[in-house]
Amino acid sequence: MAWLRNLSKFATMKRASSSSSQRPKNTDPFCLLPSFTFFSNFSTNTIEEKPCVKPVEYNNYSGLQPTRPHEKPRVVVLGSGWAGCRLMKGLDPRVYDIVCVSPRNHMVFTPLLASTCVGTLEFRSVAEPIGRIQPAISREPGSYFFLANCTQIDAHNHMVHCETVTEGVETIAPWKFTISYDKLVIALGSQPSTFGIQGVKEHAIFLREVHHAQEIRRKLLLNLMLSDVPGISEEEKQRLLHCVVVGGGPTGVEFSGELSDFITKDVRQRYVHVKDYIRVTLIEANEILSSFDDRLRRYATKQLTKSGVRLVRGIVKDVKPQKISLNDGSEVPYGLLVWSTGVGPLPMIQSLDLPKAPGGRIGVDEWLRVPSVQDVFSIGDCSGFVESTGRQTLPALAQVAERQGKYLAALLNKIGKAGAGHANSAKEIEFGDPFVYRHLGSMATIGRYKALVDLRQTKEAKGLALAGFLSFFIWRSAYITRVISWRNRFYVFVNWITTVVFGRDISRL
Ligand SMILES: Cc1cc2nc3c(=O)[nH]c(=O)nc-3n(C[C@H](O)[C@H](O)[C@H](O)COP(=O)(O)OP(=O)(O)OC[C@H]3O[C@@H](n4cnc5c(N)ncnc54)[C@H](O)[C@@H]3O)c2cc1C
């Protein structure tokens, strides 16, 4: 009777909102700051409505207060990526209240993101709402998801400072709040590396979030349509239909492969007037797919070239609105520029007053705890082992983030069940086995129903290393089983079949 529960919840909310609507109204709708109706464990420190659009200052804001000894301890998770979501999935809601803070209310299944740019998959097939990953977030009275950015961590007072994410001041101005935690897990991920090259942030599109994939798709389809309109010069047509990908790692290669499939199968049939103009260039400073061995790399190079992808070795010096300059002095005009040259720590991570690992990530010990502060853990791309552990920083991969999330969920459940879930109470607890990472292998698709699969621990080790259609089948089977929910597994499967039968959707929505 879920509908009945929802209906009664809705009736309660309506009552609550009608009582909160008693508050005085500001006549300027663009300058309202929120006046909260708080739940039982929120502080009652109401924010004044002020006639300005700036976020409320820290000395006058509200939030979730520290838990009391008879209440469930609270785990605050920063980030809703691979690490944070796997952690939340594994946390026991009977032991903890779970609070997640993130600027997006879903997890992105990144390995399939490149396929959404050209319509092989729909966007919703790769986005998993957090409420489905950990239903307690939407059901338990003390668990919440907050659409916000964490701006500051006060580890000594067990508190995080956050600022809401809004659609801009035209809707509602962002405001600040705090959350007290018993256990804090920092899983903020990373940001794309631009190596300080001018113009990258302004003119290139990254491929990390669903909105990036949407932007790429819109631009690609716009360029295709504009190049078909009378009056466009030959030179301009060539530029608009030149798709340049910078970075020859798995993401850059997979995107180039998807793009060339889209061109050979869909553009050639449905944009016959411009089919001979559209090109893909992949620029890489060294070798493409450097994490794979020589044989697989050579295979990928041959296949990409066969599909029409032009491989260029070069270093980008400068990015302008319609062209990039390379270190050899050449200029490459582009209509679409996708940047995928690896990741580095977020400025927020760099600014934190916490121990650091080599490379600027948050330093953790073997149990993924941040040393020197109580009850703080860090997982995923934003964390690395501190030097004293003697362990190497793990690669920025979903398989690392996911396994760290799983490990930490089990550890936190154990701590909570041992009665040490509240702040500063885990000092005497035996943590058990440390986290150990075992690499399961690497995979990458290269287009034309081909992929590389390397299931060896290292390039030199013995084991399975395949390329071709069988690898593509393994790649698809592996990822469809990794997709978090049955709902999305079903979507992905149906999207793949639809693409084979009817081709990719080319509507610019
Ligand atoms: C296109 C693409 C394809 C990939 N393919 C593969 C693959 O095939 N195999 C593989 O192993 N890895 C792959 N990866 C890498 C993998 O996605 C990352 O290693 C993984 O996402 C890291 O997980 P994470 O949780 O640490 O960070 P993320 O998944 O990046 O999540 C970080 C979260 O933190 C949130 N956040 C950021 N700032 C704040 C803030 N201030 N406050 C609150 N929240 C914040 C973000 O919104 C996000 O929800 C791919 C990556 C990309 C981009």
The ligand as an ORCA input file, in Angstrom:
! r2SCAN-3c Opt
* xyz 0 1
  C      33.399      8.909    -19.014
  C      34.069      8.103    -17.944
  C      34.214      6.730    -18.115
  C      34.811      5.973    -17.112
  N      34.950      4.628    -17.297
  C      35.457      3.852    -16.322
  C      35.555      2.458    -16.480
  O      35.165      1.917    -17.512
  N      36.066      1.734    -15.450
  C      36.491      2.310    -14.302
  O      36.937      1.602    -13.394
  N      36.445      3.648    -14.131
  C      35.933      4.434    -15.097
  N      35.862      5.794    -14.933
  C      36.401      6.402    -13.710
  C      35.346      6.391    -12.609
  O      34.132      6.933    -13.051
  C      35.825      7.185    -11.404
  O      37.024      6.647    -10.951
  C      34.787      7.122    -10.312
  O      33.657      7.857    -10.704
  C      35.315      7.679     -8.992
  O      34.298      7.610     -8.052
  P      34.188      8.706     -6.896
  O      32.988      8.346     -6.108
  O      35.478      8.829     -6.213
  O      33.973     10.081     -7.664
  P      32.758     10.522     -8.583
  O      32.075      9.343     -9.163
  O      33.327     11.556     -9.505
  O      31.763     11.220     -7.565
  C      32.073     12.395     -6.870
  C      30.796     12.950     -6.275
  O      31.096     14.064     -5.451
  C      30.184     15.109     -5.748
  N      30.799     16.379     -5.354
  C      31.779     17.079     -5.963
  N      32.074     18.187     -5.254
  C      31.259     18.190     -4.175
  C      31.091     19.056     -3.055
  N      31.830     20.152     -2.898
  N      30.168     18.723     -2.127
  C      29.401     17.604     -2.240
  N      29.529     16.738     -3.272
  C      30.444     17.036     -4.226
  C      29.947     14.948     -7.248
  O      28.768     15.617     -7.673
  C      29.797     13.445     -7.318
  O      28.502     13.063     -6.956
  C      35.281      6.586    -15.926
  C      35.134      7.965    -15.757
  C      34.525      8.712    -16.747
  C      34.352     10.196    -16.532
*
